[in-house]
């Protein structure tokens, strides 16, 4: 349901080595590369190499960065390095490079142009030359309105709700952006926006940097994404990627807040060094406490928790994330039973292990009743014609469970029975894993 042409560019890298590892390595490498951008920008703004290095190290230790890197894969994740580069080239006044990375940022998802639009307003406030702010405002607003008019066509072709605002804010019963505006003026808005899980997520997001970005104008360029998080019914850990476009502005906020502190302190180096040392220690220290942003499945009333192994995990470095147990070994054994050249349909959590396949489909999306997570029944051609179908009856999101589930257990069992009665034969079954092979007539 999103417009994410950035995937077209990523497809070139994926073609070199077609596996999910390609995307994750590219993402993690780009996240790490941002430390260099932070260093050069901070050194340029603050004129202090030691301070700049400490800010870059604080970024690398920043717990929400690791949380975002570990969590659900989404196009928003690539906006993190692209927005960093966009602002860096803006600061250095490299116009052509700025335009290129501004456009690439917008291509990540339809909400990023709203951030870029505020960046144009920022340039106007900071008295940048007219061609800078005018180009930014025109490109971002033009791209946003183009996408909002094109998106319904794609959504209708997949039998989805054509209105993006209606699809995203279905639980608020808001059908238009006008109704969303009225909602903010109503008495119910404050209690909804400042719901406990969202406030806890924001505290865990900003506490490692001691809330310093709040005292910088640059941080508020991420306002559209902050509001998108607040418009969730609850903020749960399975939507970690919403914070990815905000992280660049956290560290831009730190850099420019320190510049203001330096000015207020009369340029005394010790004051700025003390402040950045506190941020560095705080950012490092929070890696040893709760650092999963958002409500855990065990903390909310949800029937969509399928993996009790991880239900109590609240730290991204908990060994349970990285330990392979008997269920994981069974999953890999079933994956290896599928011939390399065969087409396969699989449950969502098994798709990454099969991502090198030329023909790969997600099992269950085309079954009547696949309407959880506010997704309507969708027809995906090819899934029912796959050579093999690999089913994990536990659908897992982000390793923790959550609401991004398409089929209740009962419907999965019914579909397996129907497939065996008709086109497929049961090849293997163990625990919650089922492997079917298409009959050859």
Long-range contacts (C-beta under 8 A, 24 or more apart in sequence): 1-151, 1-155, 1-158, 1-160, 1-164, 1-167, 1-375, 2-75, 2-109, 2-110, 2-151, 3-109, 3-110, 3-147, 3-150, 3-151, 3-154, 4-75, 4-107, 4-108, 4-109, 5-107, 6-75, 6-78, 6-104, 6-107, 6-108, 7-75, 9-104, 9-107, 10-78, 18-355, 18-356, 18-358, 19-355, 19-356, 20-73, 20-351, 20-352, 20-353, 20-355, 23-73, 24-73, 27-69, 27-73, 27-77, 27-78, 28-69, 30-78, 30-80, 30-81, 31-65, 31-69, 31-80, 31-81, 32-60, 33-81, 34-59, 34-80, 34-81, 34-84, 34-248, 35-59, 35-60, 37-81, 37-84, 37-85, 37-88, 38-84, 38-251, 38-255, 40-88, 41-87, 41-88, 41-91, 41-252, 41-255, 42-255, 42-258, 44-91, 44-92, 45-91, 45-255, 45-256, 45-259, 46-255, 46-258, 46-259, 46-262, 46-272, 48-269, 48-272, 48-273, 50-273, 51-258, 51-272, 51-273, 51-276, 54-276, 54-277, 54-279, 54-280, 55-251, 55-254, 55-255, 55-258, 55-276, 55-279, 55-280, 57-280, 58-209, 58-254, 58-276, 58-279, 58-280, 58-283, 58-284, 59-251, 59-283, 61-280, 61-283, 61-284, 61-287, 62-208, 62-209, 62-247, 62-250, 62-283, 63-204, 63-208, 63-283, 63-286, 63-287, 63-291, 63-316, 64-204, 64-205, 64-208, 64-243, 64-247, 64-291, 64-293, 65-247, 66-287, 66-291, 66-316, 66-317, 67-237, 67-240, 67-243, 67-291, 67-292, 67-293, 67-316, 68-240, 68-241, 68-243, 68-244, 68-247, 70-240, 70-316, 70-321, 71-237, 71-238, 71-240, 71-241, 71-398, 72-238, 72-239, 72-240, 72-241, 72-397, 72-398, 72-404, 73-241, 74-109, 74-241, 74-244, 75-108, 75-109, 76-108, 76-109, 76-111, 76-112, 76-241, 76-242, 76-244, 76-245, 77-241, 77-244, 78-108, 79-105, 79-108, 79-109, 79-112, 79-244, 79-245, 80-244, 80-245, 80-247, 80-248, 82-108, 83-112, 83-115, 83-245, 83-248, 83-249, 84-248, 86-116, 86-119, 87-119, 87-248, 87-252, 90-119, 90-123, 90-128, 90-132, 95-131, 95-132, 98-132, 99-135, 99-139, 102-136, 102-139, 102-140, 103-139, 103-143, 106-139, 106-140, 106-143, 108-245, 110-144, 110-147, 110-148, 110-151, 110-164, 111-224, 111-225, 111-228, 111-245, 112-245, 113-140, 113-141, 113-143, 113-144, 113-147, 114-140, 114-144, 114-224, 115-221, 115-222, 115-223, 115-224, 115-225, 115-245, 116-140, 117-141, 117-144, 118-220, 118-221, 118-223, 118-224, 119-221, 122-217, 122-218, 122-221, 125-217, 158-378, 158-379, 159-376, 159-377, 159-378, 159-379, 160-375, 160-376, 160-378, 161-376, 167-374, 168-231, 169-231, 170-374, 171-233, 171-374, 172-231, 172-233, 180-231, 193-230, 193-231, 194-230, 195-233, 195-234, 195-235, 197-234, 197-235, 197-236, 197-294, 197-295, 197-299, 197-300, 198-229, 198-230, 198-232, 198-234, 198-235, 200-294, 200-295, 201-229, 201-235, 201-293, 201-294, 202-229, 204-286, 204-290, 204-291, 204-292, 204-293, 205-243, 205-246, 205-250, 205-293, 206-250, 207-282, 207-286, 208-279, 208-282, 208-283, 208-285, 208-286, 208-291, 209-250, 209-254, 209-279, 209-282, 209-283, 210-278, 210-279, 210-282, 212-253, 212-254, 212-257, 212-258, 212-275, 212-279, 213-249, 213-250, 213-251, 213-252, 213-253, 213-254, 213-257, 214-253, 215-253, 215-257, 215-260, 216-252, 216-253, 216-254, 216-256, 216-257, 216-260, 217-256, 218-249, 218-252, 218-253, 218-255, 218-256, 219-249, 219-250, 219-252, 219-253, 220-249, 221-249, 221-252, 222-246, 222-248, 222-249, 234-294, 234-295, 234-300, 235-293, 235-294, 235-295, 236-294, 236-295, 236-296, 236-297, 236-300, 236-402, 236-403, 237-292, 237-293, 237-294, 237-295, 237-296, 237-398, 237-400, 237-402, 238-294, 238-397, 238-398, 238-400, 238-401, 238-402, 238-403, 238-404, 239-294, 240-293, 240-294, 240-398, 243-293, 254-279, 287-315, 287-317, 288-315, 289-315, 290-314, 290-315, 291-315, 291-316, 292-316, 292-400, 296-400, 297-400, 297-401, 297-402, 302-401, 302-402, 302-403, 304-372, 304-401, 304-402, 304-403, 304-405, 305-400, 305-401, 305-402, 306-394, 306-395, 306-396, 306-401, 306-405, 307-394, 307-396, 307-399, 307-400, 307-401, 310-399, 310-400, 310-401, 311-400, 311-401, 313-399, 313-400, 321-399, 327-431, 327-432, 330-430, 330-431, 330-433, 331-392, 331-433, 334-390, 334-428, 334-430, 334-433, 334-435, 335-390, 337-427, 337-428, 337-435, 338-388, 338-390, 338-435, 339-387, 339-388, 342-386, 342-387, 342-388, 343-382, 343-385, 343-386, 343-387, 343-388, 344-386, 344-387, 344-388, 344-389, 344-390, 345-382, 345-383, 345-384, 345-386, 345-388, 345-389, 345-390, 346-389, 346-390, 346-391, 346-392, 347-390, 347-391, 347-392, 347-393, 347-395, 348-395, 348-397, 348-406, 349-392, 349-394, 349-395, 349-396, 349-397, 350-390, 350-392, 354-390, 359-386, 361-386, 363-389, 363-390, 363-391, 364-406, 364-407, 364-411, 364-412, 364-415, 365-406, 367-406, 367-407, 367-411, 367-415, 369-407, 369-408, 369-411, 370-406, 370-407, 370-411, 371-406, 372-403, 372-404, 372-405, 372-406, 372-407, 372-408, 373-403, 373-404, 373-405, 373-406, 375-406, 384-423, 385-438, 386-438, 387-437, 387-438, 388-427, 388-435, 388-436, 388-437, 388-438, 389-419, 389-424, 389-434, 389-435, 389-436, 389-438, 390-433, 390-434, 390-435, 390-436, 391-416, 391-433, 391-434, 391-435, 391-436, 392-432, 392-433, 393-432, 393-433, 393-434, 394-432
